[in-house]
Amino acid sequence: MHDIRSIVTLAIVFLELGFLLTAGGSVWTILTPDGTGVNFAAGFMYMGGMVVGVAGVAVGIAALVAVARAAKRAGR
């Protein structure tokens, strides 16, 4: 059961981090003044958030599968 809790916690952390990075990168890009050039840091932050978010979804699916298998083994 401890293994299931850890993978669910990991999925939640990945999803939260992905959301925060994506939201932060979006806001940072919007607030970049016109005429200052491309804000590569904000772009990398945004793309990193997307990658971490996709990884969070994958870990979340793995967590759901683990919970379903544990429930099946427990006979519920």
All heavy atoms as TSV, in Angstrom:
chain	resi	resn	atom	element	x	y	z
A	1	MET	N	N	0.819	-1.194	0.000
A	1	MET	CA	C	0.000	0.000	0.000
A	1	MET	C	C	0.863	1.258	0.000
A	1	MET	O	O	0.493	2.259	-0.588
A	1	MET	CB	C	-0.929	-0.044	1.226
A	1	MET	CG	C	-1.946	1.039	1.241
A	1	MET	SD	S	-3.078	0.837	-0.128
A	1	MET	CE	C	-4.207	2.126	0.186
A	2	HIS	N	N	2.012	1.186	0.660
A	2	HIS	CA	C	2.905	2.342	0.689
A	2	HIS	C	C	3.398	2.685	-0.709
A	2	HIS	O	O	3.545	3.862	-1.050
A	2	HIS	CB	C	4.085	2.073	1.616
A	2	HIS	CG	C	5.063	3.202	1.662
A	2	HIS	ND1	N	4.739	4.427	2.228
A	2	HIS	CD2	C	6.325	3.327	1.189
A	2	HIS	CE1	C	5.772	5.228	2.100
A	2	HIS	NE2	N	6.737	4.592	1.482
A	3	ASP	N	N	3.632	1.663	-1.548
A	3	ASP	CA	C	4.087	1.915	-2.915
A	3	ASP	C	C	3.035	2.667	-3.715
A	3	ASP	O	O	3.362	3.540	-4.521
A	3	ASP	CB	C	4.413	0.593	-3.612
A	3	ASP	CG	C	5.601	-0.112	-2.988
A	3	ASP	OD1	O	6.426	0.587	-2.361
A	3	ASP	OD2	O	5.695	-1.334	-3.119
A	4	ILE	N	N	1.773	2.327	-3.492
A	4	ILE	CA	C	0.694	2.991	-4.218
A	4	ILE	C	C	0.598	4.451	-3.788
A	4	ILE	O	O	0.442	5.344	-4.621
A	4	ILE	CB	C	-0.647	2.259	-3.991
A	4	ILE	CG1	C	-0.580	0.874	-4.642
A	4	ILE	CG2	C	-1.803	3.061	-4.548
A	4	ILE	CD1	C	-1.750	0.004	-4.338
A	5	ARG	N	N	0.726	4.711	-2.498
A	5	ARG	CA	C	0.659	6.096	-2.030
A	5	ARG	C	C	1.787	6.929	-2.613
A	5	ARG	O	O	1.596	8.085	-2.964
A	5	ARG	CB	C	0.718	6.142	-0.505
A	5	ARG	CG	C	-0.540	5.684	0.152
A	5	ARG	CD	C	-0.468	5.845	1.642
A	5	ARG	NE	N	-1.589	5.184	2.264
A	5	ARG	CZ	C	-1.559	4.655	3.453
A	5	ARG	NH1	N	-0.458	4.702	4.175
A	5	ARG	NH2	N	-2.624	4.084	3.955
A	6	SER	N	N	2.968	6.340	-2.711
A	6	SER	CA	C	4.095	7.102	-3.229
A	6	SER	C	C	3.924	7.431	-4.710
A	6	SER	O	O	4.268	8.537	-5.133
A	6	SER	CB	C	5.414	6.360	-2.992
A	6	SER	OG	O	5.433	5.150	-3.717
A	7	ILE	N	N	3.387	6.520	-5.496
A	7	ILE	CA	C	3.221	6.805	-6.928
A	7	ILE	C	C	2.082	7.809	-7.132
A	7	ILE	O	O	2.157	8.667	-8.024
A	7	ILE	CB	C	3.006	5.516	-7.755
A	7	ILE	CG1	C	3.171	5.825	-9.241
A	7	ILE	CG2	C	1.683	4.878	-7.481
A	7	ILE	CD1	C	3.261	4.613	-10.118
A	8	VAL	N	N	1.049	7.744	-6.310
A	8	VAL	CA	C	-0.037	8.731	-6.417
A	8	VAL	C	C	0.489	10.109	-6.022
A	8	VAL	O	O	0.208	11.109	-6.689
A	8	VAL	CB	C	-1.238	8.309	-5.539
A	8	VAL	CG1	C	-2.261	9.424	-5.450
A	8	VAL	CG2	C	-1.872	7.041	-6.093
A	9	THR	N	N	1.274	10.170	-4.958
A	9	THR	CA	C	1.868	11.445	-4.539
A	9	THR	C	C	2.783	11.999	-5.624
A	9	THR	O	O	2.761	13.199	-5.910
A	9	THR	CB	C	2.655	11.256	-3.231
A	9	THR	OG1	O	1.779	10.735	-2.242
A	9	THR	CG2	C	3.244	12.563	-2.752
A	10	LEU	N	N	3.585	11.144	-6.232
A	10	LEU	CA	C	4.479	11.572	-7.312
A	10	LEU	C	C	3.681	12.128	-8.489
A	10	LEU	O	O	4.052	13.155	-9.068
A	10	LEU	CB	C	5.357	10.402	-7.756
A	10	LEU	CG	C	6.402	10.706	-8.816
A	10	LEU	CD1	C	7.457	11.653	-8.253
A	10	LEU	CD2	C	7.048	9.414	-9.289
A	11	ALA	N	N	2.582	11.481	-8.830
A	11	ALA	CA	C	1.747	11.967	-9.931
A	11	ALA	C	C	1.178	13.345	-9.615
A	11	ALA	O	O	1.184	14.243	-10.469
A	11	ALA	CB	C	0.616	10.980	-10.204
A	12	ILE	N	N	0.708	13.525	-8.388
A	12	ILE	CA	C	0.153	14.819	-8.000
A	12	ILE	C	C	1.218	15.905	-8.047
A	12	ILE	O	O	0.973	17.011	-8.540
A	12	ILE	CB	C	-0.499	14.725	-6.604
A	12	ILE	CG1	C	-1.759	13.841	-6.677
A	12	ILE	CG2	C	-0.848	16.101	-6.054
A	12	ILE	CD1	C	-2.330	13.471	-5.333
A	13	VAL	N	N	2.408	15.594	-7.561
A	13	VAL	CA	C	3.496	16.576	-7.567
A	13	VAL	C	C	3.870	16.954	-8.993
A	13	VAL	O	O	4.053	18.134	-9.316
A	13	VAL	CB	C	4.716	16.031	-6.795
A	13	VAL	CG1	C	5.948	16.881	-7.038
A	13	VAL	CG2	C	4.409	15.962	-5.304
A	14	PHE	N	N	3.988	15.965	-9.892
A	14	PHE	CA	C	4.325	16.243	-11.286
A	14	PHE	C	C	3.264	17.116	-11.938
A	14	PHE	O	O	3.586	18.065	-12.665
A	14	PHE	CB	C	4.480	14.938	-12.073
A	14	PHE	CG	C	5.883	14.426	-12.146
A	14	PHE	CD1	C	6.421	13.685	-11.096
A	14	PHE	CD2	C	6.671	14.666	-13.240
A	14	PHE	CE1	C	7.706	13.207	-11.152
A	14	PHE	CE2	C	7.964	14.191	-13.316
A	14	PHE	CZ	C	8.487	13.460	-12.267
A	15	LEU	N	N	1.989	16.802	-11.701
A	15	LEU	CA	C	0.921	17.591	-12.310
A	15	LEU	C	C	0.915	19.023	-11.778
A	15	LEU	O	O	0.733	19.974	-12.553
A	15	LEU	CB	C	-0.433	16.919	-12.062
A	15	LEU	CG	C	-0.672	15.654	-12.880
A	15	LEU	CD1	C	-1.936	14.942	-12.395
A	15	LEU	CD2	C	-0.782	15.972	-14.358
A	16	GLU	N	N	1.110	19.178	-10.469
A	16	GLU	CA	C	1.148	20.525	-9.900
A	16	GLU	C	C	2.332	21.321	-10.438
A	16	GLU	O	O	2.194	22.493	-10.795
A	16	GLU	CB	C	1.225	20.456	-8.379
A	16	GLU	CG	C	-0.046	19.994	-7.727
A	16	GLU	CD	C	0.090	19.822	-6.233
A	16	GLU	OE1	O	1.181	20.057	-5.674
A	16	GLU	OE2	O	-0.913	19.457	-5.602
A	17	LEU	N	N	3.484	20.693	-10.486
A	17	LEU	CA	C	4.677	21.375	-10.986
A	17	LEU	C	C	4.518	21.751	-12.459
A	17	LEU	O	O	4.881	22.850	-12.874
A	17	LEU	CB	C	5.913	20.501	-10.785
A	17	LEU	CG	C	7.257	21.121	-11.123
A	17	LEU	CD1	C	7.511	22.348	-10.260
A	17	LEU	CD2	C	8.367	20.099	-10.918
A	18	GLY	N	N	3.965	20.844	-13.245
A	18	GLY	CA	C	3.723	21.141	-14.655
A	18	GLY	C	C	2.773	22.305	-14.841
A	18	GLY	O	O	2.991	23.186	-15.678
A	19	PHE	N	N	1.702	22.332	-14.025
A	19	PHE	CA	C	0.752	23.442	-14.109
A	19	PHE	C	C	1.416	24.763	-13.733
A	19	PHE	O	O	1.241	25.771	-14.423
A	19	PHE	CB	C	-0.453	23.183	-13.198
A	19	PHE	CG	C	-1.374	24.352	-13.105
A	19	PHE	CD1	C	-2.238	24.647	-14.146
A	19	PHE	CD2	C	-1.378	25.180	-11.996
A	19	PHE	CE1	C	-3.086	25.738	-14.077
A	19	PHE	CE2	C	-2.209	26.273	-11.915
A	19	PHE	CZ	C	-3.073	26.555	-12.956
A	20	LEU	N	N	2.167	24.750	-12.638
A	20	LEU	CA	C	2.814	25.989	-12.192
A	20	LEU	C	C	3.824	26.504	-13.208
A	20	LEU	O	O	3.889	27.712	-13.478
A	20	LEU	CB	C	3.485	25.777	-10.835
A	20	LEU	CG	C	2.527	25.594	-9.655
A	20	LEU	CD1	C	3.315	25.246	-8.396
A	20	LEU	CD2	C	1.692	26.828	-9.447
A	21	LEU	N	N	4.626	25.612	-13.775
A	21	LEU	CA	C	5.609	26.036	-14.773
A	21	LEU	C	C	4.927	26.583	-16.028
A	21	LEU	O	O	5.344	27.605	-16.577
A	21	LEU	CB	C	6.537	24.877	-15.136
A	21	LEU	CG	C	7.612	24.523	-14.121
A	21	LEU	CD1	C	8.296	23.216	-14.516
A	21	LEU	CD2	C	8.628	25.633	-14.010
A	22	THR	N	N	3.881	25.899	-16.488
A	22	THR	CA	C	3.175	26.356	-17.681
A	22	THR	C	C	2.497	27.698	-17.435
A	22	THR	O	O	2.589	28.617	-18.257
A	22	THR	CB	C	2.134	25.310	-18.119
A	22	THR	OG1	O	2.793	24.062	-18.329
A	22	THR	CG2	C	1.445	25.720	-19.395
A	23	ALA	N	N	1.823	27.819	-16.299
A	23	ALA	CA	C	1.157	29.084	-15.980
A	23	ALA	C	C	2.177	30.204	-15.805
A	23	ALA	O	O	1.979	31.325	-16.309
A	23	ALA	CB	C	0.319	28.925	-14.719
A	24	GLY	N	N	3.267	29.929	-15.107
A	24	GLY	CA	C	4.308	30.943	-14.913
A	24	GLY	C	C	4.938	31.384	-16.219
A	24	GLY	O	O	5.160	32.579	-16.449
A	25	GLY	N	N	5.233	30.418	-17.090
A	25	GLY	CA	C	5.803	30.756	-18.394
A	25	GLY	C	C	4.851	31.563	-19.249
A	25	GLY	O	O	5.259	32.489	-19.957
A	26	SER	N	N	3.561	31.228	-19.180
A	26	SER	CA	C	2.561	31.974	-19.952
A	26	SER	C	C	2.458	33.412	-19.475
A	26	SER	O	O	2.458	34.350	-20.280
A	26	SER	CB	C	1.188	31.303	-19.811
A	26	SER	OG	O	1.213	30.017	-20.341
A	27	VAL	N	N	2.352	33.593	-18.162
A	27	VAL	CA	C	2.231	34.941	-17.614
A	27	VAL	C	C	3.495	35.752	-17.892
A	27	VAL	O	O	3.433	36.922	-18.265
A	27	VAL	CB	C	1.922	34.881	-16.104
A	27	VAL	CG1	C	2.020	36.246	-15.459
A	27	VAL	CG2	C	0.540	34.287	-15.878
A	28	TRP	N	N	4.643	35.115	-17.725
A	28	TRP	CA	C	5.916	35.797	-17.970
A	28	TRP	C	C	6.014	36.244	-19.424
A	28	TRP	O	O	6.482	37.341	-19.736
A	28	TRP	CB	C	7.062	34.878	-17.587
A	28	TRP	CG	C	8.416	35.513	-17.512
A	28	TRP	CD1	C	8.725	36.829	-17.615
A	28	TRP	CD2	C	9.654	34.846	-17.309
A	28	TRP	NE1	N	10.078	37.019	-17.487
A	28	TRP	CE2	C	10.673	35.805	-17.300
A	28	TRP	CE3	C	10.002	33.514	-17.131
A	28	TRP	CZ2	C	12.007	35.482	-17.129
A	28	TRP	CZ3	C	11.332	33.191	-16.956
A	28	TRP	CH2	C	12.324	34.168	-16.949
A	29	THR	N	N	5.571	35.391	-20.346
A	29	THR	CA	C	5.600	35.742	-21.765
A	29	THR	C	C	4.669	36.915	-22.048
A	29	THR	O	O	5.019	37.834	-22.783
A	29	THR	CB	C	5.199	34.521	-22.618
A	29	THR	OG1	O	6.103	33.460	-22.357
A	29	THR	CG2	C	5.230	34.853	-24.089
A	30	ILE	N	N	3.484	36.875	-21.465
A	30	ILE	CA	C	2.516	37.953	-21.685
A	30	ILE	C	C	3.031	39.279	-21.131
A	30	ILE	O	O	2.837	40.336	-21.729
A	30	ILE	CB	C	1.160	37.583	-21.048
A	30	ILE	CG1	C	0.527	36.436	-21.828
A	30	ILE	CG2	C	0.225	38.783	-20.996
A	30	ILE	CD1	C	-0.658	35.808	-21.140
A	31	LEU	N	N	3.710	39.233	-19.982
A	31	LEU	CA	C	4.184	40.459	-19.348
A	31	LEU	C	C	5.509	40.980	-19.914
A	31	LEU	O	O	5.970	42.040	-19.504
A	31	LEU	CB	C	4.329	40.240	-17.834
A	31	LEU	CG	C	3.024	39.981	-17.088
A	31	LEU	CD1	C	3.304	39.733	-15.621
A	31	LEU	CD2	C	2.055	41.129	-17.267
A	32	THR	N	N	6.117	40.249	-20.850
A	32	THR	CA	C	7.350	40.719	-21.471
A	32	THR	C	C	7.030	41.917	-22.356
A	32	THR	O	O	6.169	41.825	-23.238
A	32	THR	CB	C	7.988	39.598	-22.324
A	32	THR	OG1	O	8.251	38.481	-21.482
A	32	THR	CG2	C	9.272	40.060	-22.973
A	33	PRO	N	N	7.683	43.033	-22.146
A	33	PRO	CA	C	7.378	44.240	-22.939
A	33	PRO	C	C	7.677	44.024	-24.425
A	33	PRO	O	O	8.611	43.301	-24.793
A	33	PRO	CB	C	8.308	45.302	-22.355
A	33	PRO	CG	C	8.744	44.784	-21.034
A	33	PRO	CD	C	8.691	43.300	-21.121
A	34	ASP	N	N	6.885	44.666	-25.265
A	34	ASP	CA	C	7.105	44.605	-26.711
A	34	ASP	C	C	8.421	45.296	-27.052
A	34	ASP	O	O	8.807	46.279	-26.422
A	34	ASP	CB	C	5.967	45.301	-27.458
A	34	ASP	CG	C	4.687	44.496	-27.398
A	34	ASP	OD1	O	4.754	43.281	-27.167
A	34	ASP	OD2	O	3.607	45.108	-27.580
A	35	GLY	N	N	9.086	44.772	-28.044
A	35	GLY	CA	C	10.316	45.389	-28.518
A	35	GLY	C	C	11.552	44.979	-27.736
A	35	GLY	O	O	12.635	45.488	-28.000
A	36	THR	N	N	11.417	44.067	-26.772
A	36	THR	CA	C	12.583	43.642	-25.994
A	36	THR	C	C	13.186	42.349	-26.518
A	36	THR	O	O	14.123	41.828	-25.945
A	36	THR	CB	C	12.212	43.456	-24.508
A	36	THR	OG1	O	11.166	42.482	-24.409
A	36	THR	CG2	C	11.774	44.769	-23.895
A	37	GLY	N	N	12.632	41.833	-27.592
A	37	GLY	CA	C	13.151	40.590	-28.154
A	37	GLY	C	C	12.414	39.383	-27.602
A	37	GLY	O	O	11.419	39.504	-26.893
A	38	VAL	N	N	12.938	38.235	-27.933
A	38	VAL	CA	C	12.308	36.988	-27.516
A	38	VAL	C	C	12.759	36.648	-26.103
A	38	VAL	O	O	13.938	36.697	-25.786
A	38	VAL	CB	C	12.685	35.839	-28.488
A	38	VAL	CG1	C	12.077	34.533	-28.042
A	38	VAL	CG2	C	12.244	36.183	-29.901
A	39	ASN	N	N	11.809	36.286	-25.264
A	39	ASN	CA	C	12.115	35.890	-23.896
A	39	ASN	C	C	12.273	34.363	-23.870
A	39	ASN	O	O	11.319	33.627	-23.654
A	39	ASN	CB	C	10.995	36.348	-22.953
A	39	ASN	CG	C	11.384	36.217	-21.514
A	39	ASN	OD1	O	12.313	35.501	-21.186
A	39	ASN	ND2	N	10.640	36.886	-20.657
A	40	PHE	N	N	13.498	33.913	-24.142
A	40	PHE	CA	C	13.752	32.475	-24.230
A	40	PHE	C	C	13.533	31.772	-22.897
A	40	PHE	O	O	13.070	30.637	-22.860
A	40	PHE	CB	C	15.170	32.203	-24.729
A	40	PHE	CG	C	15.333	32.462	-26.191
A	40	PHE	CD1	C	15.989	33.594	-26.634
A	40	PHE	CD2	C	14.820	31.586	-27.128
A	40	PHE	CE1	C	16.134	33.847	-27.983
A	40	PHE	CE2	C	14.965	31.821	-28.474
A	40	PHE	CZ	C	15.632	32.962	-28.921
A	41	ALA	N	N	13.847	32.432	-21.802
A	41	ALA	CA	C	13.674	31.809	-20.486
A	41	ALA	C	C	12.205	31.488	-20.234
A	41	ALA	O	O	11.867	30.411	-19.737
A	41	ALA	CB	C	14.232	32.721	-19.402
A	42	ALA	N	N	11.329	32.421	-20.582
A	42	ALA	CA	C	9.895	32.184	-20.400
A	42	ALA	C	C	9.415	31.058	-21.315
A	42	ALA	O	O	8.602	30.230	-20.912
A	42	ALA	CB	C	9.109	33.455	-20.675
A	43	GLY	N	N	9.937	31.020	-22.529
A	43	GLY	CA	C	9.576	29.941	-23.450
A	43	GLY	C	C	10.024	28.588	-22.956
A	43	GLY	O	O	9.279	27.605	-23.028
A	44	PHE	N	N	11.245	28.523	-22.440
A	44	PHE	CA	C	11.738	27.256	-21.899
A	44	PHE	C	C	10.957	26.849	-20.651
A	44	PHE	O	O	10.691	25.670	-20.429
A	44	PHE	CB	C	13.227	27.342	-21.586
A	44	PHE	CG	C	14.104	27.338	-22.799
A	44	PHE	CD1	C	15.141	28.243	-22.918
A	44	PHE	CD2	C	13.885	26.439	-23.832
A	44	PHE	CE1	C	15.954	28.242	-24.047
A	44	PHE	CE2	C	14.688	26.433	-24.965
A	44	PHE	CZ	C	15.725	27.336	-25.068
A	45	MET	N	N	10.572	27.826	-19.846
A	45	MET	CA	C	9.770	27.536	-18.658
A	45	MET	C	C	8.410	26.972	-19.068
A	45	MET	O	O	7.929	25.992	-18.495
A	45	MET	CB	C	9.600	28.811	-17.838
A	45	MET	CG	C	8.920	28.642	-16.526
A	45	MET	SD	S	8.990	30.229	-15.657
A	45	MET	CE	C	7.842	29.928	-14.358
A	46	TYR	N	N	7.806	27.570	-20.075
A	46	TYR	CA	C	6.507	27.112	-20.577
A	46	TYR	C	C	6.613	25.695	-21.137
A	46	TYR	O	O	5.813	24.823	-20.801
A	46	TYR	CB	C	6.013	28.080	-21.651
A	46	TYR	CG	C	4.678	27.720	-22.233
A	46	TYR	CD1	C	3.509	28.049	-21.564
A	46	TYR	CD2	C	4.585	27.057	-23.446
A	46	TYR	CE1	C	2.271	27.723	-22.097
A	46	TYR	CE2	C	3.356	26.726	-23.984
A	46	TYR	CZ	C	2.207	27.056	-23.302
A	46	TYR	OH	O	0.987	26.728	-23.826
A	47	MET	N	N	7.603	25.467	-21.999
A	47	MET	CA	C	7.765	24.142	-22.597
A	47	MET	C	C	8.129	23.097	-21.541
A	47	MET	O	O	7.685	21.948	-21.614
A	47	MET	CB	C	8.820	24.184	-23.707
A	47	MET	CG	C	8.403	25.018	-24.898
A	47	MET	SD	S	6.837	24.514	-25.630
A	47	MET	CE	C	7.266	22.920	-26.253
A	48	GLY	N	N	8.950	23.482	-20.574
A	48	GLY	CA	C	9.282	22.560	-19.486
A	48	GLY	C	C	8.050	22.178	-18.697
A	48	GLY	O	O	7.890	21.021	-18.293
A	49	GLY	N	N	7.169	23.137	-18.478
A	49	GLY	CA	C	5.912	22.843	-17.794
A	49	GLY	C	C	5.057	21.862	-18.568
A	49	GLY	O	O	4.428	20.974	-17.983
A	50	MET	N	N	5.051	22.014	-19.881
A	50	MET	CA	C	4.290	21.077	-20.712
A	50	MET	C	C	4.858	19.658	-20.607
A	50	MET	O	O	4.113	18.691	-20.473
A	50	MET	CB	C	4.302	21.524	-22.180
A	50	MET	CG	C	3.505	22.753	-22.438
A	50	MET	SD	S	1.761	22.394	-22.221
A	50	MET	CE	C	1.054	23.927	-22.702
A	51	VAL	N	N	6.180	19.547	-20.657
A	51	VAL	CA	C	6.830	18.230	-20.580
A	51	VAL	C	C	6.575	17.598	-19.218
A	51	VAL	O	O	6.229	16.412	-19.120
A	51	VAL	CB	C	8.346	18.356	-20.874
A	51	VAL	CG1	C	9.072	17.066	-20.554
A	51	VAL	CG2	C	8.566	18.759	-22.322
A	52	VAL	N	N	6.734	18.384	-18.155
A	52	VAL	CA	C	6.502	17.858	-16.809
A	52	VAL	C	C	5.031	17.486	-16.634
A	52	VAL	O	O	4.706	16.473	-16.008
A	52	VAL	CB	C	6.948	18.881	-15.742
A	52	VAL	CG1	C	6.527	18.461	-14.351
A	52	VAL	CG2	C	8.460	19.062	-15.790
A	53	GLY	N	N	4.136	18.267	-17.199
A	53	GLY	CA	C	2.713	17.956	-17.123
A	53	GLY	C	C	2.363	16.659	-17.830
A	53	GLY	O	O	1.586	15.850	-17.314
A	54	VAL	N	N	2.933	16.437	-18.999
A	54	VAL	CA	C	2.703	15.183	-19.724
A	54	VAL	C	C	3.266	14.002	-18.931
A	54	VAL	O	O	2.636	12.946	-18.842
A	54	VAL	CB	C	3.302	15.252	-21.147
A	54	VAL	CG1	C	3.312	13.897	-21.806
A	54	VAL	CG2	C	2.522	16.249	-21.989
A	55	ALA	N	N	4.428	14.194	-18.328
A	55	ALA	CA	C	4.995	13.136	-17.484
A	55	ALA	C	C	4.087	12.881	-16.283
A	55	ALA	O	O	3.900	11.730	-15.868
A	55	ALA	CB	C	6.390	13.533	-17.016
A	56	GLY	N	N	3.496	13.935	-15.741
A	56	GLY	CA	C	2.560	13.774	-14.627
A	56	GLY	C	C	1.327	12.989	-15.022
A	56	GLY	O	O	0.831	12.169	-14.252
A	57	VAL	N	N	0.823	13.228	-16.221
A	57	VAL	CA	C	-0.330	12.469	-16.710
A	57	VAL	C	C	0.045	10.994	-16.852
A	57	VAL	O	O	-0.716	10.103	-16.460
A	57	VAL	CB	C	-0.845	13.052	-18.046
A	57	VAL	CG1	C	-1.857	12.133	-18.687
A	57	VAL	CG2	C	-1.441	14.426	-17.817
A	58	ALA	N	N	1.239	10.722	-17.388
A	58	ALA	CA	C	1.689	9.340	-17.545
A	58	ALA	C	C	1.840	8.653	-16.186
A	58	ALA	O	O	1.400	7.501	-16.004
A	58	ALA	CB	C	3.010	9.299	-18.309
A	59	VAL	N	N	2.428	9.340	-15.224
A	59	VAL	CA	C	2.575	8.763	-13.888
A	59	VAL	C	C	1.208	8.607	-13.230
A	59	VAL	O	O	0.963	7.630	-12.517
A	59	VAL	CB	C	3.522	9.629	-13.022
A	59	VAL	CG1	C	3.561	9.145	-11.591
A	59	VAL	CG2	C	4.927	9.624	-13.601
A	60	GLY	N	N	0.306	9.535	-13.482
A	60	GLY	CA	C	-1.049	9.425	-12.952
A	60	GLY	C	C	-1.785	8.214	-13.493
A	60	GLY	O	O	-2.488	7.516	-12.746
A	61	ILE	N	N	-1.624	7.936	-14.768
A	61	ILE	CA	C	-2.233	6.740	-15.358
A	61	ILE	C	C	-1.629	5.484	-14.734
A	61	ILE	O	O	-2.344	4.531	-14.403
A	61	ILE	CB	C	-2.077	6.746	-16.887
A	61	ILE	CG1	C	-2.945	7.858	-17.483
A	61	ILE	CG2	C	-2.443	5.393	-17.489
A	61	ILE	CD1	C	-2.705	8.117	-18.958
A	62	ALA	N	N	-0.316	5.482	-14.555
A	62	ALA	CA	C	0.337	4.340	-13.902
A	62	ALA	C	C	-0.173	4.170	-12.471
A	62	ALA	O	O	-0.366	3.046	-11.999
A	62	ALA	CB	C	1.854	4.529	-13.911
A	63	ALA	N	N	-0.419	5.285	-11.791
A	63	ALA	CA	C	-0.943	5.221	-10.424
A	63	ALA	C	C	-2.355	4.639	-10.413
A	63	ALA	O	O	-2.689	3.827	-9.546
A	63	ALA	CB	C	-0.930	6.601	-9.792
A	64	LEU	N	N	-3.185	5.051	-11.364
A	64	LEU	CA	C	-4.533	4.500	-11.441
A	64	LEU	C	C	-4.514	3.001	-11.710
A	64	LEU	O	O	-5.297	2.247	-11.130
A	64	LEU	CB	C	-5.332	5.222	-12.523
A	64	LEU	CG	C	-5.748	6.653	-12.211
A	64	LEU	CD1	C	-6.422	7.282	-13.427
A	64	LEU	CD2	C	-6.671	6.693	-11.020
A	65	VAL	N	N	-3.623	2.573	-12.582
A	65	VAL	CA	C	-3.492	1.138	-12.864
A	65	VAL	C	C	-3.040	0.396	-11.608
A	65	VAL	O	O	-3.560	-0.680	-11.292
A	65	VAL	CB	C	-2.513	0.906	-14.040
A	65	VAL	CG1	C	-2.159	-0.559	-14.184
A	65	VAL	CG2	C	-3.110	1.444	-15.329
A	66	ALA	N	N	-2.087	0.958	-10.868
A	66	ALA	CA	C	-1.604	0.321	-9.647
A	66	ALA	C	C	-2.706	0.222	-8.600
A	66	ALA	O	O	-2.843	-0.813	-7.932
A	66	ALA	CB	C	-0.408	1.095	-9.081
A	67	VAL	N	N	-3.504	1.268	-8.461
A	67	VAL	CA	C	-4.616	1.242	-7.505
A	67	VAL	C	C	-5.648	0.207	-7.926
A	67	VAL	O	O	-6.162	-0.548	-7.090
A	67	VAL	CB	C	-5.254	2.641	-7.378
A	67	VAL	CG1	C	-6.561	2.595	-6.620
A	67	VAL	CG2	C	-4.288	3.592	-6.706
A	68	ALA	N	N	-5.953	0.131	-9.215
A	68	ALA	CA	C	-6.924	-0.852	-9.698
A	68	ALA	C	C	-6.430	-2.277	-9.470
A	68	ALA	O	O	-7.202	-3.155	-9.048
A	68	ALA	CB	C	-7.207	-0.618	-11.182
A	69	ARG	N	N	-5.155	-2.523	-9.733
A	69	ARG	CA	C	-4.605	-3.862	-9.504
A	69	ARG	C	C	-4.607	-4.224	-8.020
A	69	ARG	O	O	-4.892	-5.361	-7.652
A	69	ARG	CB	C	-3.189	-3.951	-10.062
A	69	ARG	CG	C	-3.161	-4.012	-11.561
A	69	ARG	CD	C	-1.762	-4.209	-12.086
A	69	ARG	NE	N	-1.758	-4.248	-13.522
A	69	ARG	CZ	C	-0.681	-4.237	-14.261
A	69	ARG	NH1	N	0.519	-4.184	-13.697
A	69	ARG	NH2	N	-0.762	-4.275	-15.579
A	70	ALA	N	N	-4.277	-3.272	-7.166
A	70	ALA	CA	C	-4.283	-3.533	-5.719
A	70	ALA	C	C	-5.687	-3.815	-5.228
A	70	ALA	O	O	-5.896	-4.702	-4.389
A	70	ALA	CB	C	-3.689	-2.349	-4.973
A	71	ALA	N	N	-6.679	-3.098	-5.750
A	71	ALA	CA	C	-8.055	-3.347	-5.368
A	71	ALA	C	C	-8.524	-4.715	-5.839
A	71	ALA	O	O	-9.256	-5.411	-5.132
A	71	ALA	CB	C	-8.961	-2.253	-5.920
A	72	LYS	N	N	-8.079	-5.098	-7.025
A	72	LYS	CA	C	-8.452	-6.406	-7.555
A	72	LYS	C	C	-7.836	-7.521	-6.719
A	72	LYS	O	O	-8.490	-8.536	-6.437
A	72	LYS	CB	C	-7.975	-6.519	-9.002
A	72	LYS	CG	C	-8.481	-7.737	-9.731
A	72	LYS	CD	C	-7.925	-7.802	-11.132
A	72	LYS	CE	C	-9.040	-7.673	-12.117
A	72	LYS	NZ	N	-8.572	-7.829	-13.504
A	73	ARG	N	N	-6.569	-7.333	-6.298
A	73	ARG	CA	C	-5.917	-8.328	-5.450
A	73	ARG	C	C	-6.580	-8.434	-4.079
A	73	ARG	O	O	-6.624	-9.494	-3.490
A	73	ARG	CB	C	-4.427	-7.983	-5.267
A	73	ARG	CG	C	-3.559	-8.636	-6.317
A	73	ARG	CD	C	-2.106	-8.440	-6.011
A	73	ARG	NE	N	-1.644	-7.365	-6.881
A	73	ARG	CZ	C	-0.921	-6.328	-6.523
A	73	ARG	NH1	N	-0.549	-6.201	-5.281
A	73	ARG	NH2	N	-0.564	-5.411	-7.385
A	74	ALA	N	N	-7.068	-7.332	-3.583
A	74	ALA	CA	C	-7.713	-7.317	-2.271
A	74	ALA	C	C	-9.120	-7.903	-2.343
A	74	ALA	O	O	-9.747	-8.122	-1.312
A	74	ALA	CB	C	-7.751	-5.905	-1.718
A	75	GLY	N	N	-9.616	-8.134	-3.560
A	75	GLY	CA	C	-10.928	-8.736	-3.738
A	75	GLY	C	C	-12.082	-7.775	-3.577
A	75	GLY	O	O	-13.167	-8.148	-3.170
A	76	ARG	N	N	-11.847	-6.531	-3.889
A	76	ARG	CA	C	-12.916	-5.528	-3.753
A	76	ARG	C	C	-13.627	-5.310	-5.052
A	76	ARG	O	O	-13.185	-5.324	-6.104
A	76	ARG	CB	C	-12.318	-4.203	-3.269
A	76	ARG	CG	C	-11.792	-4.359	-1.888
A	76	ARG	CD	C	-11.243	-3.050	-1.412
A	76	ARG	NE	N	-10.604	-3.274	-0.121
A	76	ARG	CZ	C	-9.926	-2.365	0.521
A	76	ARG	NH1	N	-9.792	-1.177	0.014
A	76	ARG	NH2	N	-9.398	-2.621	1.670
